[in-house]
């Protein structure tokens, strides 16, 4: 992924899309959303909800933590043991929405 992490989710979506040489239309097709929605997210007109973030991550082949928050997930280099202790983005949803509503993107 890009060396310099863009400071908001729209910029991260755009940077990763360009890095993968995808058009907004193609990203929309791959993620199940419309090109105009992708454009709105990239411009900062609105922000994707968690369901859209997950779909975008599949299409953009990136980690949800990076896309949503601009940070790489912590790794312990151990395989998932199925214990359910891996980071859950839903637990951070309230923080994400709270910061977004304050303009802290």
C-alpha positions as YAML, in Angstrom:
chain: A
units: angstrom
residues:
- id: 1
  name: UNK
  ca: [0.00, 0.00, 0.00]
- id: 2
  name: UNK
  ca: [1.04, 3.59, -0.26]
- id: 3
  name: UNK
  ca: [4.03, 4.72, 1.82]
- id: 4
  name: UNK
  ca: [2.44, 8.01, 2.91]
- id: 5
  name: UNK
  ca: [-0.91, 7.26, 4.47]
- id: 6
  name: UNK
  ca: [-3.56, 9.78, 3.37]
- id: 7
  name: UNK
  ca: [-5.24, 11.52, 6.31]
- id: 8
  name: UNK
  ca: [-8.88, 10.71, 5.57]
- id: 9
  name: UNK
  ca: [-10.86, 7.75, 4.37]
- id: 10
  name: UNK
  ca: [-11.78, 9.32, 1.03]
- id: 11
  name: UNK
  ca: [-8.14, 10.00, 0.22]
- id: 12
  name: UNK
  ca: [-7.20, 6.43, 1.23]
- id: 13
  name: UNK
  ca: [-9.92, 4.99, -1.02]
- id: 14
  name: UNK
  ca: [-8.71, 7.13, -3.92]
- id: 15
  name: UNK
  ca: [-5.02, 6.41, -3.35]
- id: 16
  name: UNK
  ca: [-5.53, 2.66, -3.16]
- id: 17
  name: UNK
  ca: [-7.89, 2.67, -6.18]
- id: 18
  name: UNK
  ca: [-5.30, 4.51, -8.25]
- id: 19
  name: UNK
  ca: [-2.53, 2.24, -6.98]
- id: 20
  name: UNK
  ca: [-4.54, -0.75, -8.28]
- id: 21
  name: UNK
  ca: [-5.31, 1.12, -11.52]
- id: 22
  name: UNK
  ca: [-9.07, 0.90, -11.02]
- id: 23
  name: UNK
  ca: [-11.62, 3.41, -12.23]
- id: 24
  name: UNK
  ca: [-14.32, 4.62, -9.84]
- id: 25
  name: UNK
  ca: [-16.79, 2.67, -11.94]
- id: 26
  name: UNK
  ca: [-14.77, -0.55, -11.67]
- id: 27
  name: UNK
  ca: [-14.33, -0.12, -7.92]
- id: 28
  name: UNK
  ca: [-18.07, 0.35, -7.65]
- id: 29
  name: UNK
  ca: [-18.70, -2.85, -9.59]
- id: 30
  name: UNK
  ca: [-16.22, -4.84, -7.50]
- id: 31
  name: UNK
  ca: [-17.62, -3.56, -4.20]
- id: 32
  name: UNK
  ca: [-21.32, -3.54, -5.11]
- id: 33
  name: UNK
  ca: [-21.79, 0.23, -5.02]
- id: 34
  name: UNK
  ca: [-22.42, 2.91, -7.62]
- id: 35
  name: UNK
  ca: [-19.70, 5.04, -9.18]
- id: 36
  name: UNK
  ca: [-21.37, 8.16, -7.76]
- id: 37
  name: UNK
  ca: [-21.07, 6.69, -4.24]
- id: 38
  name: UNK
  ca: [-17.37, 6.00, -4.75]
- id: 39
  name: UNK
  ca: [-16.93, 9.54, -6.03]
- id: 40
  name: UNK
  ca: [-18.75, 10.97, -3.00]
- id: 41
  name: UNK
  ca: [-16.57, 9.02, -0.59]
- id: 42
  name: UNK
  ca: [-13.39, 10.10, -2.35]
- id: 43
  name: UNK
  ca: [-14.44, 13.76, -2.37]
- id: 44
  name: UNK
  ca: [-15.43, 13.64, 1.29]
- id: 45
  name: UNK
  ca: [-19.05, 14.49, 0.54]
- id: 46
  name: UNK
  ca: [-20.00, 11.51, 2.70]
- id: 47
  name: UNK
  ca: [-18.31, 8.56, 4.36]
- id: 48
  name: UNK
  ca: [-18.93, 4.87, 3.82]
- id: 49
  name: UNK
  ca: [-20.62, 2.85, 6.54]
- id: 50
  name: UNK
  ca: [-18.92, -0.22, 7.98]
- id: 51
  name: UNK
  ca: [-20.67, -2.55, 5.51]
- id: 52
  name: UNK
  ca: [-19.32, -0.48, 2.62]
- id: 53
  name: UNK
  ca: [-15.85, -0.34, 4.20]
- id: 54
  name: UNK
  ca: [-15.76, -4.14, 4.32]
- id: 55
  name: UNK
  ca: [-16.85, -4.36, 0.67]
- id: 56
  name: UNK
  ca: [-14.32, -1.74, -0.37]
- id: 57
  name: UNK
  ca: [-11.56, -3.61, 1.44]
- id: 58
  name: UNK
  ca: [-12.36, -6.74, -0.53]
- id: 59
  name: UNK
  ca: [-12.21, -4.83, -3.80]
- id: 60
  name: UNK
  ca: [-9.15, -2.79, -2.82]
- id: 61
  name: UNK
  ca: [-7.34, -5.77, -1.26]
- id: 62
  name: UNK
  ca: [-6.54, -3.85, 1.90]
- id: 63
  name: UNK
  ca: [-7.09, -4.13, 5.61]
- id: 64
  name: UNK
  ca: [-10.26, -2.57, 7.09]
- id: 65
  name: UNK
  ca: [-8.27, -0.95, 9.90]
- id: 66
  name: UNK
  ca: [-6.04, 0.82, 7.40]
- id: 67
  name: UNK
  ca: [-8.95, 1.97, 5.26]
- id: 68
  name: UNK
  ca: [-11.13, 3.16, 8.16]
- id: 69
  name: UNK
  ca: [-8.47, 4.63, 10.45]
- id: 70
  name: UNK
  ca: [-5.28, 5.01, 8.42]
- id: 71
  name: UNK
  ca: [-3.29, 2.67, 10.65]
- id: 72
  name: UNK
  ca: [-1.91, -0.76, 9.97]
- id: 73
  name: UNK
  ca: [-3.30, -3.50, 12.21]
- id: 74
  name: UNK
  ca: [-1.07, -4.82, 14.93]
- id: 75
  name: UNK
  ca: [0.20, -8.26, 14.10]
- id: 76
  name: UNK
  ca: [1.64, -10.84, 16.40]
- id: 77
  name: UNK
  ca: [2.79, -13.06, 13.52]
- id: 78
  name: UNK
  ca: [0.79, -15.95, 14.93]
- id: 79
  name: UNK
  ca: [-1.98, -17.67, 12.97]
- id: 80
  name: UNK
  ca: [-5.56, -17.04, 13.99]
- id: 81
  name: UNK
  ca: [-6.43, -19.62, 16.61]
- id: 82
  name: UNK
  ca: [-10.16, -19.11, 16.27]
- id: 83
  name: UNK
  ca: [-10.43, -17.62, 19.76]
- id: 84
  name: UNK
  ca: [-12.24, -14.54, 18.45]
- id: 85
  name: UNK
  ca: [-9.70, -12.19, 19.97]
- id: 86
  name: UNK
  ca: [-8.75, -10.57, 16.67]
- id: 87
  name: UNK
  ca: [-9.58, -6.90, 16.33]
- id: 88
  name: UNK
  ca: [-13.22, -6.28, 15.61]
- id: 89
  name: UNK
  ca: [-14.01, -3.11, 13.69]
- id: 90
  name: UNK
  ca: [-17.56, -3.10, 14.98]
- id: 91
  name: UNK
  ca: [-16.18, -2.38, 18.45]
- id: 92
  name: UNK
  ca: [-14.56, 0.76, 17.07]
- id: 93
  name: UNK
  ca: [-17.66, 1.87, 15.14]
- id: 94
  name: UNK
  ca: [-18.86, 4.31, 17.79]
- id: 95
  name: UNK
  ca: [-15.45, 5.96, 17.99]
- id: 96
  name: UNK
  ca: [-15.28, 6.18, 14.20]
- id: 97
  name: UNK
  ca: [-18.75, 7.70, 13.90]
- id: 98
  name: UNK
  ca: [-18.14, 10.07, 16.82]
- id: 99
  name: UNK
  ca: [-14.88, 11.34, 15.31]
- id: 100
  name: UNK
  ca: [-16.46, 11.63, 11.87]
- id: 101
  name: UNK
  ca: [-19.31, 13.74, 13.19]
- id: 102
  name: UNK
  ca: [-16.79, 16.13, 14.73]
- id: 103
  name: UNK
  ca: [-14.95, 16.50, 11.44]
- id: 104
  name: UNK
  ca: [-11.94, 14.48, 12.67]
- id: 105
  name: UNK
  ca: [-11.32, 12.45, 9.56]
...
